[in-house]
Amino acid sequence: MVYGDTHGKPVYGRAQGKAELFELGDEAFFAQVDHEFYYWNHPLHGPGGKFSRLYPYDRYKDARVLEVGCGMGTMSMNWALQGAKVTPIDLTPTAVKQTKRRFELKRIDRTPCQAQAERLPFPDNTFDYVYSWGVLHHTPNTAKTVEELHRVVKPGGSVGVMLYNRESILYRFWVRFYEGWLHRESRFLDQVALGSRYGDGSREDGNPHTWPVTTSEVYRSLFTPFARVRTRLLGTELDNIFKRAMPGLGHVMPRFIKKAYARKWGWSMWIEAEKSADDQNEN
């Protein structure tokens, strides 16, 4: 079970006040998928478009951009509509097929392809910008995938990667304490299996491999090939976490307190890294 298998299914939503099933691949399906995705990440949207508080769309108009792990194609669509020459890839045929279908509906002339993040099918120094959202922590060798991002981005280019944070409230409270200790799941599951089952997609029995990272690992090992690295924690999930963990207090907790927690213990770690202009991958 991987992202494209669990999320590439018909979805339920509401249309004209009534519950409705949106079939995979039609326009209403993509609209519902996007609505949910945008809602969960609404603090990241700005005047420049969806996720414009993260992505430098203006800097990469007409540039070659790679998305590693496109899912249903929401982010690739936004990059294409912003004028980038985006190439979406994904491990699963479902994701590639649905992204292709989305592009057909939007009349976007770009071609998604099936590929593995650990073996990207592109020459060295191909892309101006490479990004990946919530994908690389699902690979058995995250360090190798980061090396591949470094290899295919051009000298002077940048990457943007979201990885789950092992020091987050969600992981420490929900995965380790609530499921691991309180529900005694740690008796049967090791740390990787516990994170895989309850860290992401828990309603669909989790993912086959989920291992969040720490800030220290990002700087000291994973992103060392890059010249400059910056991280920040997003924490867009904390509003729901507080409401579930503290049903009364969570609904009235001031926004500035939630934002303070998000900056320190958010689940989503956003990593920006630049490749040296002198780096030609000559190792």
N, C-alpha and C positions, 0 to 999 in steps of 0.2 A: 504494500500500500504506500503510495507516494502522493504528493500534492495533487497532481493531475487526475489521479483516480478518485480521491476523496472529495475534491472540490469541482471536478468536471462532471457534475450531475445536475439534473433539473433542480431548481431552487424554488422555495416558497417565499412569497412576499404578499404585499397588499396592493390591490388595484381598485380604485373607487370604493374604498372602505371594506372590501371583501378579500378574504384569503384566496390566493391564486397560485397555481403551479406554473412556473415558467419553464418551457421546454428548452433543453440544451441546444444552443446554437441559433436561437431566433433573437430578434432585436430586443424583445422584452426581457429575455434571459440576461443578456449583457447589461442592459440598463439596471436590472435588479442587483447583479453582481457588483457593478460599479457603485450603486447607491450604498450598499453595505460597506464596501471597502472605503469609500470616501468618508462615510460617517465615522467609522472607527478611527480614521486618521485626520479628522477635520482640523486639528491644530496645525497641521503641516501645510495647509493650503493658504495661498496669499493672492495678492492682486495679479500676479503673473500666471495664475492658473493652479490646477491641482498639483500638490506637492512642490509648489514653487518656493517654499521656504527651505527646501532641501536641494532641489535640482537646479543647476545653472542653465536653464533653457536658452537664454539669450546668447550665452557664450558659445553654444554649440549648434546654432542654426546652420544648416547645410553641412554640418560635420558628420563624421562616421561615429555612430554610437552603438554599443553592444549591450543588450540586456541578457544576463545569465539567469535563467529560470523565469520565463515570462508568464507562467500560469495561464490565465484566461486572457492575457494581453492588455489589461487595463493601462499599465504604465507605458508599455510600448506605444499604444495608441496615442497617449498624451504627448510623448516625445515626437511622434510623427506629425501630429497636428501642430506642434510648436516649430516644425521645420527641420528636424534632424533626419538624417539618413540612418534610421534605426534598424538594427538586425536583432530580432528576438530569437533566442534559442531556449529549448527545454529538453529535459530527459524523456518526458512522456509523450507518446504520440497523440494522446487526448489533448494536451495543452497546445501542441503545435497545430493540430487540426482546428481547434476552436479559435486560436489567435488568427489563423489564416481566414477563417470564416468572419471574424470580427472585422478584419481589414477589408474583406470584400464588401461588407455592409457599409463601411465608412469610406470606401473607394480610396484606400491607402495602398499605394503601389510599393509594398515591401514584402519580402518573403521570409517567414519564420522557418527555422530548421531544427531538426532533432539532433542533439549533441550532448556530450557529457562535460560537466564543468571541469573535471580533472584532465580532460584531453580535448581542449578546444580546437576545432578544425580550421584554424586561421593562421596565416603567417605571422611572424614576429612584427611588432610595431604597426599594426593594422588600424587601430581605432583611436579616435581623439578622446573618447570618454567611454568608460565601462562601468556599469552599475549592476547591482544584484540586491534584491529585497527579500530578506527572510528565507534564504535558500541554502547558503553555503554551510550552515551548521547542520544541515541534513545529509551532508556528504561524509563518507567514512574518513576522508583525508582533507580536512579544511585547509591545512597549510598548502597542500598541492594545488588546490583550486585558486588560492591567492597568488601563488607563483604563476599560474596560467594567466590570471588577470594582468599581472605585471608584464608578462611576456608579450601579450597581444596589444597592450596600450602603447601608443607612440611616446617617444621621449618628449618630456614636457607635458604629457597628457595626465589625466586624473582618473581616479576611480571613486565610486561611492558605494558602500556596502552596508547593509543592515544585518547585524547578527544579534541573536538573543543574548541577554546578559545573565550570567550565572550568579551574579551578586544582587539581582533584582528582588523586589518584594514578591513578585509572582513566583519566581523560582524558589526562594527561601521559604515563603509562607505556604504557597499553594502546593508546590511539588514536594519539597522536602518535609515540611512540618505537617500539613493537612493530609496529603496522600501518603507520604513516606512514613511518618511517625504515627499520626493519629489513626489513620486507617491501616497501619501496619504493613503497607506495601513493600517497605524496605526489607522485610523478611524474605520476600520472594524475588525482588528485582534489584539488580545492581544500579549504580548511579546513572549510567547511560540508559539503561532500560527504563528506569523511573522517569528520567527526563523525556525519553521518547514517547512513553505512554501518556504522560500528563502535562508535558510542557507545551504541546501544540496539537491542535486537532483532537483534544481529549474526547469530544462528543462522538468522533468517528474512530475511537480506539487508538488515537495517537498516530505517530509516524514511525517508520521502521528504524530511523536513526535521528535523534535530536540531541546534540551536545552543545549547549550554550558556552560562550567564552567569557573571559574576564578582561578587564581593561589592561591588566598587566600582561596577559598573553598577547593581546593585540600589539602592544609596543615592543615587547621583548622577543617575540618569536614570529607571530603570524605575518606581520606587515614590515618586517625588517628589510625586504628588498626595495622598499620605497624610500625616497629622499625625505619627504615630509608627511607626517601622519597626524590627524586630529580626530578626536572622538567627542561625542556628546550623547547623553541619554535622553530619549524622547518621552517614554512613559505615557503614551496615549491610552494605555489599557487601565491606568490606575483608577480612573473614575468608577469603572465597573468593579474592580477589585475591592475598593472601599465599600461600595454599596452591598456587595455580597458578604464581605467579612464583617462589616459593621452596619447592619440594615438601618439603624436609626441615624447614627452619626454620619455614616457615609453619604447620606442624602443632603445633609446640611453643612458638611465640611466646606469651609471657604476655599475658593479656587486657588488663592495664592499658597495655601498650605499644600494642596495637591500638586501644584507646580513645583514646589520645593522638594517634595518627595520624588517627583518624576525626574528632576535633574540629578538626583543622587541614587535612586534605586529603580529607575525605569527598566522595563523588559527589553525594549528595543534600543540597541546601541548603534548609532550612526557613525560610520567611519569614513573619513575623507582622506585620500592619500594621493600624493603626486609623484610621478616618475621623473627622475632627474633628466634634464635636457641633454645630458651627455651619456645617458644610459642606452646602449645599443644592444643589450642582452648578450654581450660578448664575455661569457663566463668561462 
